Structures are given as C-alpha cells and as structure tokens.
Amino acid sequence: MSEVDELKEKLATAIQILRWELADMWGHVSCRTPRGDSFLLLPLRPPLDHGIPEDDVLEFDMGGS
C-alpha cells in the first residue's frame, strides 16, 4: 500500500469519527501528501452529485487543480 493510499484510509477514518461525533457539522478533513506537491481532501458531508462516491478522496495540486 502506498503512502497516499494510507493517508486516504486515515482521512476516511477521521471523517467517520467526525460524522459520529458532529453529525450536524459541515467541513472537511485534509492533509498534504508525502510528496509535498499536493493535498488530499475529503468533505464531511456527502457530495451533491450522487455520481461521486461519498468516500471519494479528492487530490489537488497546490494550485487547486
């Protein structure tokens, strides 16, 4: 398992804990990748587009792309 895959699993666990503890809260959990050139983001709320899986971790470069 790659370092990025490990981080994705940790983000998913963090979101599960927050959903359990703070069910009525909006927000996200994010972290930088080990490469340092991008970050991972997982919203606390399900996406409005139901075609996107609820546990889909998004990866962005530092420019937001």
C-alpha positions in Angstrom: 0.0 0.0 0.0 1.4 3.4 -1.0 1.8 6.3 1.5 -1.0 8.2 -0.3 -3.3 5.2 0.0 -2.6 5.0 3.7 -3.4 8.7 4.1 -6.7 8.2 2.2 -7.6 5.5 4.7 -6.8 7.7 7.6 -8.9 10.6 6.1 -11.8 8.2 5.7 -11.4 7.1 9.4 -11.2 10.7 10.5 -14.4 11.6 8.6 -16.2 8.6 10.1 -15.3 9.8 13.6 -16.4 13.3 12.9 -19.7 12.2 11.4 -20.3 10.1 14.5 -19.4 12.9 16.9 -20.5 16.0 15.0 -23.4 14.8 12.8 -24.7 18.3 12.1 -21.4 19.9 11.1 -20.1 21.0 7.7 -16.5 20.9 6.7 -13.7 18.7 5.5 -10.6 16.8 6.5 -7.4 17.4 4.5 -3.7 16.7 4.6 -0.6 17.2 2.4 0.8 14.2 0.5 4.3 13.0 1.4 5.5 14.4 -2.0 4.6 17.9 -0.7 3.2 19.0 -4.1 -0.4 18.2 -3.5 -3.0 17.6 -0.8 -5.9 15.3 -0.1 -9.4 16.5 0.8 -12.5 14.6 2.0 -15.7 16.5 2.6 -17.6 15.9 5.9 -20.9 16.0 4.0 -21.8 13.8 1.1 -21.3 15.5 -2.3 -24.4 17.0 -4.0 -23.5 15.0 -7.2 -24.7 11.5 -6.4 -22.5 10.1 -9.1 -19.5 10.8 -6.8 -18.9 8.2 -4.1 -19.3 9.5 -0.6 -15.9 8.3 0.4 -14.1 9.6 -2.7 -10.9 11.3 -1.6 -10.0 14.3 -3.8 -6.4 15.1 -4.6 -5.4 18.7 -5.6 -2.1 20.2 -6.6 -1.1 23.4 -4.7 -2.7 25.5 -7.4 -6.1 23.9 -6.6 -6.3 21.8 -9.8 
